[in-house]
Amino acid sequence: MYVYSNYRLTTGLFELARFGELSIVLPDENAPTPTLYVADDEFSSDPAWVTYVADMIAKASASGERVLAFALSYRDTRVIAASVRLRHLHIMTLIQHTETDPL
């Protein structure tokens, strides 16, 4: 395993447990909004949204299946991943795609 900073390179062949099945979970209509307006053309990630998404990821991962979460920006990805790591210590593998990672 190659260790770089606080990240691990995770490789392997992953076979789907239930090939062809997909579950989609969307946020509740009363969930916080992803962004907060700060000033002219300036926005920030809403901390309540970050917490909400981190908890959704943890709940989805409790199913034992792999979870894929999409974010609005690399900044949101960073803060959501940090929140998952901080709030949900039982989640051992979290793959975070950053702006410097190849596709």
C-alpha positions in Angstrom: 0.0 0.0 0.0 1.4 3.4 -1.0 0.9 6.1 1.6 0.9 9.8 0.6 0.2 12.4 3.3 -3.1 11.3 4.9 -4.3 9.3 1.9 -4.0 5.7 0.9 -4.0 4.4 -2.7 -6.6 1.8 -2.7 -6.5 -0.6 -5.6 -8.2 -3.9 -6.3 -10.7 -5.8 -8.3 -14.2 -5.1 -6.9 -17.0 -7.4 -8.0 -20.6 -6.2 -7.5 -22.6 -8.2 -4.9 -25.8 -7.6 -6.9 -24.8 -6.9 -10.5 -27.2 -4.6 -12.2 -28.8 -3.2 -9.1 -28.5 0.4 -8.2 -30.0 2.4 -5.4 -30.2 6.2 -5.6 -30.7 8.3 -2.4 -31.6 12.0 -2.8 -31.6 14.5 0.0 -34.8 15.3 1.8 -36.7 18.3 0.4 -36.1 20.1 3.7 -32.4 19.5 3.8 -30.1 22.5 4.0 -28.9 24.1 0.8 -25.4 23.2 -0.4 -24.1 26.8 -0.6 -24.4 30.0 1.4 -24.3 33.4 -0.3 -21.3 35.4 1.1 -21.0 38.4 -1.2 -21.2 39.4 -4.9 -20.3 36.2 -6.8 -18.9 34.6 -3.7 -20.3 31.5 -2.1 -19.3 29.1 0.7 -20.2 25.5 1.6 -23.0 25.5 4.1 -21.7 23.7 7.2 -25.2 22.2 7.9 -25.2 20.8 4.3 -21.7 19.3 4.8 -22.9 17.6 8.1 -26.1 16.4 6.4 -24.2 14.8 3.5 -21.5 13.2 5.7 -24.3 11.6 7.7 -26.1 10.4 4.5 -22.8 8.8 3.3 -22.4 7.1 6.7 -25.9 5.8 6.7 -25.6 4.5 3.1 -22.3 2.8 3.9 -24.0 1.0 6.8 -25.7 -1.2 4.1 -22.4 -2.8 3.5 -22.3 -1.8 -0.1 -20.0 0.7 -1.8 -21.2 4.3 -1.9 -20.6 7.0 -4.6 -21.4 10.6 -3.7 -21.2 13.5 -6.0 -20.4 17.1 -4.8 -20.8 20.5 -6.5 -17.1 21.3 -6.3 -13.7 20.0 -5.2 -14.0 22.4 -2.2 -17.2 20.6 -1.2 -15.6 17.3 -1.7 -12.7 18.3 0.6 -15.0 19.5 3.4 -17.5 16.6 3.1 -14.6 14.0 3.2 -13.1 15.8 6.2 -16.5 15.7 7.9 -16.9 12.0 7.2 -13.4 11.3 8.6 -14.1 13.4 11.7 -17.7 12.3 12.5 -17.7 8.7 11.3 -14.5 7.0 12.5 -15.9 3.5 11.6 -15.6 4.3 7.9 -12.2 2.9 7.2 -11.9 3.5 3.4 -12.9 6.8 1.9 -11.7 7.6 -1.6 -11.7 11.3 -2.3 -11.1 12.6 -5.8 -9.2 15.9 -5.7 -8.4 18.4 -8.4 -4.9 17.1 -8.8 -5.9 13.5 -9.2 -6.0 12.1 -12.7 -9.4 11.0 -13.9 
